[in-house]
Structure formats: structure tokens, C-alpha cells
Amino acid sequence: MENMFSDFKSRGFGIMQSHIQKPDRLERLILIMSIALYWAFSCGMFAERQAVADGIKKGI
């Protein structure tokens, strides 16, 4: 969770530089970014599981 907040602030998405003034827009933006981050992580985990199942990646 803490990593996600630091990604949103300065290291990744740059929420602080967006200058969004309306709270409802900021909430929607954070929701969309959270879903996108979850989706990207899930795709990576799926690809890793497939690689292990196919015998491509060993040692996990």
C-alpha cells in the first residue's frame, strides 16, 4: 500500500503535478490508477505462473 502511494505522488504517476482541484475528479483518477496498477500486477503474475507451468522459468 505504501509503495502505491509513493508511485502516485512523485516517483510514478505524478499526482502532485496534476493540479486537480476538485476532490471527486481526484478520487476517480486514483480509482482508475489503482485498477490499472492491479491489472498490470495481475498480468505479470499470470505470465510468471504460465512460465513456471511451461517449464520456462525455474527456481520459484
PDB file of N, H, CA, C and O in Angstrom:
ATOM      1  N   MET A   1       0.822  -1.186   0.000  1.00  0.00           N
ATOM      2  CA  MET A   1       0.000   0.000   0.000  1.00  0.00           C
ATOM      3  C   MET A   1       0.868   1.253   0.000  1.00  0.00           C
ATOM      4  O   MET A   1       0.595   2.197  -0.740  1.00  0.00           O
ATOM      5  N   GLU A   2       1.911   1.267   0.823  1.00  0.00           N
ATOM      6  H   GLU A   2       2.133   0.499   1.425  1.00  0.00           H
ATOM      7  CA  GLU A   2       2.775   2.439   0.886  1.00  0.00           C
ATOM      8  C   GLU A   2       3.494   2.669  -0.437  1.00  0.00           C
ATOM      9  O   GLU A   2       3.705   3.811  -0.845  1.00  0.00           O
ATOM     10  N   ASN A   3       3.871   1.578  -1.106  1.00  0.00           N
ATOM     11  H   ASN A   3       3.700   0.650  -0.774  1.00  0.00           H
ATOM     12  CA  ASN A   3       4.516   1.717  -2.406  1.00  0.00           C
ATOM     13  C   ASN A   3       3.583   2.363  -3.416  1.00  0.00           C
ATOM     14  O   ASN A   3       4.015   3.167  -4.241  1.00  0.00           O
ATOM     15  N   MET A   4       2.305   2.012  -3.354  1.00  0.00           N
ATOM     16  H   MET A   4       1.954   1.358  -2.683  1.00  0.00           H
ATOM     17  CA  MET A   4       1.333   2.580  -4.274  1.00  0.00           C
ATOM     18  C   MET A   4       1.210   4.089  -4.076  1.00  0.00           C
ATOM     19  O   MET A   4       1.135   4.836  -5.052  1.00  0.00           O
ATOM     20  N   PHE A   5       1.188   4.540  -2.828  1.00  0.00           N
ATOM     21  H   PHE A   5       1.249   3.933  -2.036  1.00  0.00           H
ATOM     22  CA  PHE A   5       1.080   5.967  -2.574  1.00  0.00           C
ATOM     23  C   PHE A   5       2.307   6.717  -3.075  1.00  0.00           C
ATOM     24  O   PHE A   5       2.182   7.814  -3.618  1.00  0.00           O
ATOM     25  N   SER A   6       3.488   6.141  -2.899  1.00  0.00           N
ATOM     26  H   SER A   6       3.590   5.249  -2.457  1.00  0.00           H
ATOM     27  CA  SER A   6       4.690   6.828  -3.391  1.00  0.00           C
ATOM     28  C   SER A   6       4.703   6.835  -4.918  1.00  0.00           C
ATOM     29  O   SER A   6       5.203   7.784  -5.520  1.00  0.00           O
ATOM     30  N   ASP A   7       4.165   5.797  -5.552  1.00  0.00           N
ATOM     31  H   ASP A   7       3.759   5.025  -5.062  1.00  0.00           H
ATOM     32  CA  ASP A   7       4.063   5.790  -7.013  1.00  0.00           C
ATOM     33  C   ASP A   7       3.125   6.887  -7.490  1.00  0.00           C
ATOM     34  O   ASP A   7       3.386   7.534  -8.504  1.00  0.00           O
ATOM     35  N   PHE A   8       2.044   7.095  -6.770  1.00  0.00           N
ATOM     36  H   PHE A   8       1.832   6.569  -5.946  1.00  0.00           H
ATOM     37  CA  PHE A   8       1.088   8.123  -7.163  1.00  0.00           C
ATOM     38  C   PHE A   8       1.652   9.524  -7.003  1.00  0.00           C
ATOM     39  O   PHE A   8       1.321  10.408  -7.794  1.00  0.00           O
ATOM     40  N   LYS A   9       2.479   9.748  -6.021  1.00  0.00           N
ATOM     41  H   LYS A   9       2.748   9.030  -5.379  1.00  0.00           H
ATOM     42  CA  LYS A   9       2.964  11.096  -5.733  1.00  0.00           C
ATOM     43  C   LYS A   9       4.054  11.543  -6.695  1.00  0.00           C
ATOM     44  O   LYS A   9       3.772  12.290  -7.632  1.00  0.00           O
ATOM     45  N   SER A  10       5.275  11.112  -6.490  1.00  0.00           N
ATOM     46  H   SER A  10       5.504  10.505  -5.728  1.00  0.00           H
ATOM     47  CA  SER A  10       6.371  11.700  -7.253  1.00  0.00           C
ATOM     48  C   SER A  10       7.142  10.718  -8.111  1.00  0.00           C
ATOM     49  O   SER A  10       7.651  11.103  -9.164  1.00  0.00           O
ATOM     50  N   ARG A  11       7.246   9.466  -7.701  1.00  0.00           N
ATOM     51  H   ARG A  11       6.833   9.154  -6.846  1.00  0.00           H
ATOM     52  CA  ARG A  11       8.091   8.528  -8.430  1.00  0.00           C
ATOM     53  C   ARG A  11       7.447   7.986  -9.692  1.00  0.00           C
ATOM     54  O   ARG A  11       8.152   7.518 -10.586  1.00  0.00           O
ATOM     55  N   GLY A  12       6.140   8.035  -9.789  1.00  0.00           N
ATOM     56  H   GLY A  12       5.567   8.415  -9.063  1.00  0.00           H
ATOM     57  CA  GLY A  12       5.490   7.357 -10.901  1.00  0.00           C
ATOM     58  C   GLY A  12       4.514   8.223 -11.671  1.00  0.00           C
ATOM     59  O   GLY A  12       4.869   8.822 -12.687  1.00  0.00           O
ATOM     60  N   PHE A  13       3.286   8.287 -11.188  1.00  0.00           N
ATOM     61  H   PHE A  13       2.998   7.801 -10.363  1.00  0.00           H
ATOM     62  CA  PHE A  13       2.217   8.925 -11.939  1.00  0.00           C
ATOM     63  C   PHE A  13       2.206  10.448 -11.833  1.00  0.00           C
ATOM     64  O   PHE A  13       1.637  11.108 -12.702  1.00  0.00           O
ATOM     65  N   GLY A  14       2.795  11.009 -10.833  1.00  0.00           N
ATOM     66  H   GLY A  14       3.257  10.473 -10.126  1.00  0.00           H
ATOM     67  CA  GLY A  14       2.861  12.464 -10.692  1.00  0.00           C
ATOM     68  C   GLY A  14       1.539  13.123 -10.332  1.00  0.00           C
ATOM     69  O   GLY A  14       1.176  14.147 -10.911  1.00  0.00           O
ATOM     70  N   ILE A  15       0.829  12.549  -9.392  1.00  0.00           N
ATOM     71  H   ILE A  15       1.124  11.717  -8.922  1.00  0.00           H
ATOM     72  CA  ILE A  15      -0.464  13.123  -8.957  1.00  0.00           C
ATOM     73  C   ILE A  15      -0.282  14.556  -8.456  1.00  0.00           C
ATOM     74  O   ILE A  15      -1.133  15.412  -8.695  1.00  0.00           O
ATOM     75  N   MET A  16       0.813  14.810  -7.771  1.00  0.00           N
ATOM     76  H   MET A  16       1.505  14.114  -7.577  1.00  0.00           H
ATOM     77  CA  MET A  16       1.023  16.146  -7.198  1.00  0.00           C
ATOM     78  C   MET A  16       1.169  17.207  -8.300  1.00  0.00           C
ATOM     79  O   MET A  16       0.854  18.376  -8.077  1.00  0.00           O
ATOM     80  N   GLN A  17       1.641  16.807  -9.475  1.00  0.00           N
ATOM     81  H   GLN A  17       1.896  15.858  -9.656  1.00  0.00           H
ATOM     82  CA  GLN A  17       1.820  17.753 -10.568  1.00  0.00           C
ATOM     83  C   GLN A  17       0.565  17.909 -11.427  1.00  0.00           C
ATOM     84  O   GLN A  17       0.552  18.721 -12.352  1.00  0.00           O
ATOM     85  N   SER A  18      -0.474  17.153 -11.140  1.00  0.00           N
ATOM     86  H   SER A  18      -0.463  16.493 -10.389  1.00  0.00           H
ATOM     87  CA  SER A  18      -1.687  17.199 -11.959  1.00  0.00           C
ATOM     88  C   SER A  18      -2.509  18.463 -11.705  1.00  0.00           C
ATOM     89  O   SER A  18      -3.271  18.881 -12.577  1.00  0.00           O
ATOM     90  N   HIS A  19      -2.369  19.074 -10.536  1.00  0.00           N
ATOM     91  H   HIS A  19      -1.750  18.734  -9.828  1.00  0.00           H
ATOM     92  CA  HIS A  19      -3.079  20.309 -10.160  1.00  0.00           C
ATOM     93  C   HIS A  19      -4.596  20.140 -10.209  1.00  0.00           C
ATOM     94  O   HIS A  19      -5.314  21.084 -10.540  1.00  0.00           O
ATOM     95  N   ILE A  20      -5.080  18.962  -9.886  1.00  0.00           N
ATOM     96  H   ILE A  20      -4.497  18.196  -9.618  1.00  0.00           H
ATOM     97  CA  ILE A  20      -6.518  18.718  -9.850  1.00  0.00           C
ATOM     98  C   ILE A  20      -7.082  19.386  -8.601  1.00  0.00           C
ATOM     99  O   ILE A  20      -6.583  19.177  -7.496  1.00  0.00           O
ATOM    100  N   GLN A  21      -8.117  20.182  -8.785  1.00  0.00           N
ATOM    101  H   GLN A  21      -8.523  20.352  -9.683  1.00  0.00           H
ATOM    102  CA  GLN A  21      -8.700  20.948  -7.681  1.00  0.00           C
ATOM    103  C   GLN A  21      -9.966  20.300  -7.108  1.00  0.00           C
ATOM    104  O   GLN A  21     -10.262  20.458  -5.923  1.00  0.00           O
ATOM    105  N   LYS A  22     -10.705  19.576  -7.942  1.00  0.00           N
ATOM    106  H   LYS A  22     -10.465  19.448  -8.904  1.00  0.00           H
ATOM    107  CA  LYS A  22     -11.977  19.014  -7.488  1.00  0.00           C
ATOM    108  C   LYS A  22     -11.758  17.624  -6.904  1.00  0.00           C
ATOM    109  O   LYS A  22     -11.208  16.749  -7.572  1.00  0.00           O
ATOM    110  N   PRO A  23     -12.190  17.414  -5.650  1.00  0.00           N
ATOM    111  CA  PRO A  23     -11.961  16.130  -4.968  1.00  0.00           C
ATOM    112  C   PRO A  23     -12.560  14.923  -5.696  1.00  0.00           C
ATOM    113  O   PRO A  23     -11.960  13.848  -5.699  1.00  0.00           O
ATOM    114  N   ASP A  24     -13.738  15.089  -6.312  1.00  0.00           N
ATOM    115  H   ASP A  24     -14.225  15.962  -6.309  1.00  0.00           H
ATOM    116  CA  ASP A  24     -14.356  13.949  -6.982  1.00  0.00           C
ATOM    117  C   ASP A  24     -13.538  13.504  -8.195  1.00  0.00           C
ATOM    118  O   ASP A  24     -13.483  12.311  -8.493  1.00  0.00           O
ATOM    119  N   ARG A  25     -12.916  14.427  -8.886  1.00  0.00           N
ATOM    120  H   ARG A  25     -12.961  15.397  -8.644  1.00  0.00           H
ATOM    121  CA  ARG A  25     -12.055  14.066 -10.019  1.00  0.00           C
ATOM    122  C   ARG A  25     -10.788  13.369  -9.546  1.00  0.00           C
ATOM    123  O   ARG A  25     -10.312  12.429 -10.181  1.00  0.00           O
ATOM    124  N   LEU A  26     -10.252  13.833  -8.434  1.00  0.00           N
ATOM    125  H   LEU A  26     -10.639  14.597  -7.918  1.00  0.00           H
ATOM    126  CA  LEU A  26      -9.060  13.205  -7.880  1.00  0.00           C
ATOM    127  C   LEU A  26      -9.373  11.779  -7.428  1.00  0.00           C
ATOM    128  O   LEU A  26      -8.572  10.867  -7.636  1.00  0.00           O
ATOM    129  N   GLU A  27     -10.531  11.591  -6.815  1.00  0.00           N
ATOM    130  H   GLU A  27     -11.181  12.331  -6.646  1.00  0.00           H
ATOM    131  CA  GLU A  27     -10.943  10.253  -6.387  1.00  0.00           C
ATOM    132  C   GLU A  27     -11.068   9.316  -7.582  1.00  0.00           C
ATOM    133  O   GLU A  27     -10.620   8.171  -7.521  1.00  0.00           O
ATOM    134  N   ARG A  28     -11.671   9.790  -8.663  1.00  0.00           N
ATOM    135  H   ARG A  28     -12.035  10.720  -8.713  1.00  0.00           H
ATOM    136  CA  ARG A  28     -11.819   8.960  -9.858  1.00  0.00           C
ATOM    137  C   ARG A  28     -10.463   8.623 -10.471  1.00  0.00           C
ATOM    138  O   ARG A  28     -10.236   7.498 -10.917  1.00  0.00           O
ATOM    139  N   LEU A  29      -9.566   9.607 -10.488  1.00  0.00           N
ATOM    140  H   LEU A  29      -9.750  10.520 -10.126  1.00  0.00           H
ATOM    141  CA  LEU A  29      -8.240   9.369 -11.036  1.00  0.00           C
ATOM    142  C   LEU A  29      -7.486   8.321 -10.216  1.00  0.00           C
ATOM    143  O   LEU A  29      -6.847   7.432 -10.778  1.00  0.00           O
ATOM    144  N   ILE A  30      -7.560   8.425  -8.902  1.00  0.00           N
ATOM    145  H   ILE A  30      -8.079   9.147  -8.445  1.00  0.00           H
ATOM    146  CA  ILE A  30      -6.893   7.450  -8.031  1.00  0.00           C
ATOM    147  C   ILE A  30      -7.517   6.071  -8.210  1.00  0.00           C
ATOM    148  O   ILE A  30      -6.800   5.070  -8.218  1.00  0.00           O
ATOM    149  N   LEU A  31      -8.833   5.999  -8.354  1.00  0.00           N
ATOM    150  H   LEU A  31      -9.415   6.812  -8.347  1.00  0.00           H
ATOM    151  CA  LEU A  31      -9.502   4.723  -8.584  1.00  0.00           C
ATOM    152  C   LEU A  31      -9.026   4.088  -9.891  1.00  0.00           C
ATOM    153  O   LEU A  31      -8.699   2.901  -9.921  1.00  0.00           O
ATOM    154  N   ILE A  32      -8.988   4.864 -10.955  1.00  0.00           N
ATOM    155  H   ILE A  32      -9.254   5.828 -10.930  1.00  0.00           H
ATOM    156  CA  ILE A  32      -8.550   4.342 -12.251  1.00  0.00           C
ATOM    157  C   ILE A  32      -7.099   3.887 -12.191  1.00  0.00           C
ATOM    158  O   ILE A  32      -6.756   2.836 -12.733  1.00  0.00           O
ATOM    159  N   MET A  33      -6.249   4.665 -11.540  1.00  0.00           N
ATOM    160  H   MET A  33      -6.528   5.519 -11.100  1.00  0.00           H
ATOM    161  CA  MET A  33      -4.843   4.291 -11.441  1.00  0.00           C
ATOM    162  C   MET A  33      -4.660   3.043 -10.581  1.00  0.00           C
ATOM    163  O   MET A  33      -3.795   2.215 -10.867  1.00  0.00           O
ATOM    164  N   SER A  34      -5.462   2.903  -9.539  1.00  0.00           N
ATOM    165  H   SER A  34      -6.165   3.576  -9.307  1.00  0.00           H
ATOM    166  CA  SER A  34      -5.396   1.699  -8.696  1.00  0.00           C
ATOM    167  C   SER A  34      -5.808   0.467  -9.479  1.00  0.00           C
ATOM    168  O   SER A  34      -5.172  -0.582  -9.373  1.00  0.00           O
ATOM    169  N   ILE A  35      -6.860   0.588 -10.259  1.00  0.00           N
ATOM    170  H   ILE A  35      -7.376   1.440 -10.345  1.00  0.00           H
ATOM    171  CA  ILE A  35      -7.307  -0.540 -11.076  1.00  0.00           C
ATOM    172  C   ILE A  35      -6.242  -0.888 -12.112  1.00  0.00           C
ATOM    173  O   ILE A  35      -5.962  -2.066 -12.334  1.00  0.00           O
ATOM    174  N   ALA A  36      -5.646   0.120 -12.747  1.00  0.00           N
ATOM    175  H   ALA A  36      -5.874   1.077 -12.566  1.00  0.00           H
ATOM    176  CA  ALA A  36      -4.603  -0.124 -13.745  1.00  0.00           C
ATOM    177  C   ALA A  36      -3.381  -0.788 -13.113  1.00  0.00           C
ATOM    178  O   ALA A  36      -2.799  -1.700 -13.700  1.00  0.00           O
ATOM    179  N   LEU A  37      -2.994  -0.341 -11.933  1.00  0.00           N
ATOM    180  H   LEU A  37      -3.467   0.400 -11.456  1.00  0.00           H
ATOM    181  CA  LEU A  37      -1.858  -0.933 -11.238  1.00  0.00           C
ATOM    182  C   LEU A  37      -2.149  -2.385 -10.858  1.00  0.00           C
ATOM    183  O   LEU A  37      -1.282  -3.248 -10.993  1.00  0.00           O
ATOM    184  N   TYR A  38      -3.357  -2.653 -10.389  1.00  0.00           N
ATOM    185  H   TYR A  38      -4.061  -1.952 -10.280  1.00  0.00           H
ATOM    186  CA  TYR A  38      -3.757  -4.019 -10.048  1.00  0.00           C
ATOM    187  C   TYR A  38      -3.746  -4.905 -11.294  1.00  0.00           C
ATOM    188  O   TYR A  38      -3.258  -6.035 -11.251  1.00  0.00           O
ATOM    189  N   TRP A  39      -4.286  -4.391 -12.406  1.00  0.00           N
ATOM    190  H   TRP A  39      -4.683  -3.473 -12.441  1.00  0.00           H
ATOM    191  CA  TRP A  39      -4.325  -5.150 -13.646  1.00  0.00           C
ATOM    192  C   TRP A  39      -2.912  -5.483 -14.135  1.00  0.00           C
ATOM    193  O   TRP A  39      -2.643  -6.614 -14.541  1.00  0.00           O
ATOM    194  N   ALA A  40      -2.017  -4.502 -14.097  1.00  0.00           N
ATOM    195  H   ALA A  40      -2.235  -3.583 -13.768  1.00  0.00           H
ATOM    196  CA  ALA A  40      -0.643  -4.742 -14.546  1.00  0.00           C
ATOM    197  C   ALA A  40       0.040  -5.792 -13.663  1.00  0.00           C
ATOM    198  O   ALA A  40       0.730  -6.678 -14.168  1.00  0.00           O
ATOM    199  N   PHE A  41      -0.149  -5.691 -12.374  1.00  0.00           N
ATOM    200  H   PHE A  41      -0.709  -4.972 -11.963  1.00  0.00           H
ATOM    201  CA  PHE A  41       0.429  -6.673 -11.451  1.00  0.00           C
ATOM    202  C   PHE A  41      -0.141  -8.062 -11.712  1.00  0.00           C
ATOM    203  O   PHE A  41       0.595  -9.048 -11.729  1.00  0.00           O
ATOM    204  N   SER A  42      -1.459  -8.136 -11.916  1.00  0.00           N
ATOM    205  H   SER A  42      -2.057  -7.334 -11.903  1.00  0.00           H
ATOM    206  CA  SER A  42      -2.111  -9.426 -12.173  1.00  0.00           C
ATOM    207  C   SER A  42      -1.604 -10.048 -13.472  1.00  0.00           C
ATOM    208  O   SER A  42      -1.386 -11.258 -13.533  1.00  0.00           O
ATOM    209  N   CYS A  43      -1.418  -9.240 -14.500  1.00  0.00           N
ATOM    210  H   CYS A  43      -1.596  -8.258 -14.451  1.00  0.00           H
ATOM    211  CA  CYS A  43      -0.894  -9.756 -15.771  1.00  0.00           C
ATOM    212  C   CYS A  43       0.516 -10.311 -15.579  1.00  0.00           C
ATOM    213  O   CYS A  43       0.853 -11.354 -16.139  1.00  0.00           O
ATOM    214  N   GLY A  44       1.327  -9.632 -14.803  1.00  0.00           N
ATOM    215  H   GLY A  44       1.053  -8.785 -14.347  1.00  0.00           H
ATOM    216  CA  GLY A  44       2.680 -10.109 -14.528  1.00  0.00           C
ATOM    217  C   GLY A  44       2.673 -11.411 -13.765  1.00  0.00           C
ATOM    218  O   GLY A  44       3.454 -12.314 -14.068  1.00  0.00           O
ATOM    219  N   MET A  45       1.808 -11.521 -12.786  1.00  0.00           N
ATOM    220  H   MET A  45       1.173 -10.788 -12.540  1.00  0.00           H
ATOM    221  CA  MET A  45       1.713 -12.762 -12.014  1.00  0.00           C
ATOM    222  C   MET A  45       1.216 -13.909 -12.893  1.00  0.00           C
ATOM    223  O   MET A  45       1.702 -15.033 -12.774  1.00  0.00           O
ATOM    224  N   PHE A  46       0.256 -13.635 -13.768  1.00  0.00           N
ATOM    225  H   PHE A  46      -0.138 -12.722 -13.865  1.00  0.00           H
ATOM    226  CA  PHE A  46      -0.256 -14.660 -14.663  1.00  0.00           C
ATOM    227  C   PHE A  46       0.846 -15.139 -15.606  1.00  0.00           C
ATOM    228  O   PHE A  46       1.009 -16.342 -15.811  1.00  0.00           O
ATOM    229  N   ALA A  47       1.598 -14.207 -16.176  1.00  0.00           N
ATOM    230  H   ALA A  47       1.465 -13.230 -16.009  1.00  0.00           H
ATOM    231  CA  ALA A  47       2.681 -14.572 -17.091  1.00  0.00           C
ATOM    232  C   ALA A  47       3.754 -15.393 -16.372  1.00  0.00           C
ATOM    233  O   ALA A  47       4.307 -16.336 -16.938  1.00  0.00           O
ATOM    234  N   GLU A  48       4.039 -15.030 -15.129  1.00  0.00           N
ATOM    235  H   GLU A  48       3.590 -14.264 -14.669  1.00  0.00           H
ATOM    236  CA  GLU A  48       5.032 -15.789 -14.363  1.00  0.00           C
ATOM    237  C   GLU A  48       4.538 -17.200 -14.074  1.00  0.00           C
ATOM    238  O   GLU A  48       5.305 -18.158 -14.176  1.00  0.00           O
ATOM    239  N   ARG A  49       3.262 -17.337 -13.712  1.00  0.00           N
ATOM    240  H   ARG A  49       2.640 -16.559 -13.629  1.00  0.00           H
ATOM    241  CA  ARG A  49       2.698 -18.676 -13.468  1.00  0.00           C
ATOM    242  C   ARG A  49       2.707 -19.519 -14.736  1.00  0.00           C
ATOM    243  O   ARG A  49       2.987 -20.717 -14.686  1.00  0.00           O
ATOM    244  N   GLN A  50       2.407 -18.907 -15.856  1.00  0.00           N
ATOM    245  H   GLN A  50       2.179 -17.934 -15.897  1.00  0.00           H
ATOM    246  CA  GLN A  50       2.433 -19.625 -17.131  1.00  0.00           C
ATOM    247  C   GLN A  50       3.847 -20.083 -17.464  1.00  0.00           C
ATOM    248  O   GLN A  50       4.040 -21.201 -17.940  1.00  0.00           O
ATOM    249  N   ALA A  51       4.833 -19.230 -17.217  1.00  0.00           N
ATOM    250  H   ALA A  51       4.675 -18.321 -16.830  1.00  0.00           H
ATOM    251  CA  ALA A  51       6.225 -19.584 -17.499  1.00  0.00           C
ATOM    252  C   ALA A  51       6.658 -20.758 -16.633  1.00  0.00           C
ATOM    253  O   ALA A  51       7.351 -21.659 -17.106  1.00  0.00           O
ATOM    254  N   VAL A  52       6.258 -20.752 -15.382  1.00  0.00           N
ATOM    255  H   VAL A  52       5.694 -20.021 -14.998  1.00  0.00           H
ATOM    256  CA  VAL A  52       6.594 -21.867 -14.481  1.00  0.00           C
ATOM    257  C   VAL A  52       5.896 -23.135 -14.937  1.00  0.00           C
ATOM    258  O   VAL A  52       6.500 -24.208 -14.944  1.00  0.00           O
ATOM    259  N   ALA A  53       4.625 -23.024 -15.320  1.00  0.00           N
ATOM    260  H   ALA A  53       4.134 -22.153 -15.314  1.00  0.00           H
ATOM    261  CA  ALA A  53       3.872 -24.196 -15.766  1.00  0.00           C
ATOM    262  C   ALA A  53       4.448 -24.773 -17.054  1.00  0.00           C
ATOM    263  O   ALA A  53       4.417 -25.987 -17.258  1.00  0.00           O
ATOM    264  N   ASP A  54       4.970 -23.919 -17.917  1.00  0.00           N
ATOM    265  H   ASP A  54       4.995 -22.933 -17.752  1.00  0.00           H
ATOM    266  CA  ASP A  54       5.535 -24.357 -19.177  1.00  0.00           C
ATOM    267  C   ASP A  54       6.985 -24.831 -19.029  1.00  0.00           C
ATOM    268  O   ASP A  54       7.576 -25.340 -19.981  1.00  0.00           O
ATOM    269  N   GLY A  55       7.543 -24.663 -17.852  1.00  0.00           N
ATOM    270  H   GLY A  55       7.063 -24.249 -17.078  1.00  0.00           H
ATOM    271  CA  GLY A  55       8.917 -25.093 -17.597  1.00  0.00           C
ATOM    272  C   GLY A  55       9.965 -24.120 -18.078  1.00  0.00           C
ATOM    273  O   GLY A  55      11.146 -24.463 -18.134  1.00  0.00           O
ATOM    274  N   ILE A  56       9.559 -22.903 -18.430  1.00  0.00           N
ATOM    275  H   ILE A  56       8.599 -22.624 -18.385  1.00  0.00           H
ATOM    276  CA  ILE A  56      10.496 -21.899 -18.933  1.00  0.00           C
ATOM    277  C   ILE A  56      11.298 -21.307 -17.790  1.00  0.00           C
ATOM    278  O   ILE A  56      12.509 -21.114 -17.905  1.00  0.00           O
ATOM    279  N   LYS A  57      10.632 -21.024 -16.704  1.00  0.00           N
ATOM    280  H   LYS A  57       9.648 -21.181 -16.611  1.00  0.00           H
ATOM    281  CA  LYS A  57      11.275 -20.381 -15.563  1.00  0.00           C
ATOM    282  C   LYS A  57      11.370 -21.382 -14.430  1.00  0.00           C
ATOM    283  O   LYS A  57      10.372 -22.002 -14.064  1.00  0.00           O
ATOM    284  N   LYS A  58      12.540 -21.546 -13.878  1.00  0.00           N
ATOM    285  H   LYS A  58      13.351 -21.042 -14.175  1.00  0.00           H
ATOM    286  CA  LYS A  58      12.728 -22.494 -12.783  1.00  0.00           C
ATOM    287  C   LYS A  58      13.291 -21.763 -11.566  1.00  0.00           C
ATOM    288  O   LYS A  58      13.902 -20.702 -11.691  1.00  0.00           O
ATOM    289  N   GLY A  59      13.082 -22.333 -10.419  1.00  0.00           N
ATOM    290  H   GLY A  59      12.586 -23.195 -10.318  1.00  0.00           H
ATOM    291  CA  GLY A  59      13.643 -21.784  -9.195  1.00  0.00           C
ATOM    292  C   GLY A  59      12.633 -21.040  -8.350  1.00  0.00           C
ATOM    293  O   GLY A  59      13.009 -20.409  -7.363  1.00  0.00           O
ATOM    294  N   ILE A  60      11.381 -21.094  -8.703  1.00  0.00           N
ATOM    295  H   ILE A  60      11.076 -21.606  -9.506  1.00  0.00           H
ATOM    296  CA  ILE A  60      10.359 -20.434  -7.890  1.00  0.00           C
ATOM    297  C   ILE A  60       9.629 -21.466  -7.075  1.00  0.00           C
ATOM    298  O   ILE A  60       8.722 -21.124  -6.315  1.00  0.00           O
TER     299      ILE A  60
END
